[in-house]
Amino acid sequence: MKRLACLALLVPVAFAARPVAERIDGLIGASHSAVQAFWGIRVVNLADGSVVYTKNEDHFFVPASNTKLFSTALALTRLGPNYQFHTTVAADSGPDTEGVVHGDLRLIGGGDPNLSARILPYKQDEFGDNPVRALDEMVAQLVARGVRRVDGDIVGDDTRYVWEPYPDGWSADDAIWEYGAAVSALTLNDNAFSLHVRPGARVGDPAVLTVSPHVEELTIHNRTRTTEGGEKKLTYRRIPGSKELVVGGVIPLLGPNEKTLLAVDDPALFAANALVDALAKAGVAVSGRARARHRSAEDTAVEGTGVELARHDSLPLVEALRVVDKESQNLHAEIMLREVSRNAGAIGSRGSGLEELKLFLAEAGIAPKQYNFEDGSGLSRLTLVTPTSVSRLLVYMYGSKYRDEFVSLLPVAGEDGSLKKRFREAGHGAIHAKTGSLSHVTTLSGYMLPGSGKAYAFSILVNNFNGPTSEVRAILDKIAVLVMSGN
């Protein structure tokens, strides 16, 4: 028995004495799901640029939301941390002496991703209760200018960017949900609405459905049923681009309510309808209808904005970028790609944004053979990167004049964003990194910045596993802590 006790004490000591590479292999080898997965790792010492550990560093991986490291670095560098977005309301002329605006009233999107109830500067899960607050503020400006009636249509104008709502490689069903919302220069409430489902008054009744904000162009078919007990099982079906949503399934009479975030397919029309409602609440009559104005890649004509009647200015860009990385906001990341393109004098398209990204990565010393980008968010299954390309980006940004701002964008282990519930003990507060997750994909890349000791840039990309994501992610986290501890 004494001999067994001595051996038990020696096992962790012997494990700790093994090289980091061998210990990483041991962690991966301890899980069947991890063994079957494809792992890519690269860790760089930020003090001298030396490579601490690599595994498949020049192989391609689907990075999921680690893609946002590239799009936010691009936006921060090209636009600067104090850049602002501007949303305006304009008409061909101001109101006449009786308060009538003759002709259409245009709500012109300037790319602001945070026309919503979100409260900035960023704090975890802080939202107000009015998703159309920015519209209400602009309507108040219109009323202050004497507008009492609009003798024309309300036009949601998102022509700042080319109308191409879904990047290549997004799944068809992504468009149903808030995380796959259509990309537009006119973005209200993240181009999504909340659908609240609560039990009916009696067993057998349909559930009660309410939406916020209201979506004028969508017909909702309620095929739900309230049950006496059992589990809540609700389904949401919508063919992308259709105007009909079918809600089915069952909800227990005494069970909890459900809130689901669903995407709208035409954000500009959604915003125009919301502006019609906001005007009506303020007592401003509208004779026409809500409609959208989009722009194709072939449409090079630029209309004058006319007379500006109201305006909403965003907070500095760095606040918007924190939402992108900490909350992993796909739509906002796509907007950043297009805004960089537009600001550079291009047409504000996905393709021209990717060309700007290519130029930026060349400046960072990252060769085109190290990546293939199809989007700015990582929702595309066609976007590919190598651990080398990710770590080089991280090292480049750490050496740039925007180091502090860039690090501040990333979730902090055990504290906020998508890392709030991870690294509660080891690594807490020292790991600043972007998470990523798709089916069969989990990733984590960023910085290890302990208060003392060595600092590292790291990228861990895991693809092609078929077990529980939680199991592979737990091993990923252990690898990160192991590297940071250095023993």
PyMOL commands that set and color helices and strands:
alter all, ss='L'
color gray80, all
select helices_A, chain A and resi 2-17+20-29+32-36+64-79+133-144+172-176+178-180+189-191+267-281+317-327+330-343+350-363+368-370+387-398+403-409+417-419+469-485
alter helices_A, ss='H'
color red, helices_A
select strands_A, chain A and resi 38-45+51-55+86-91+100-102+105-108+149-151+154-157+192-198+208-212+219-227+233-237+244-252+258-263+285-286+290-293+307-313+371-372+384-385+431-438+441-448+456-463
alter strands_A, ss='S'
color yellow, strands_A
deselect
rebuild
show_as cartoon
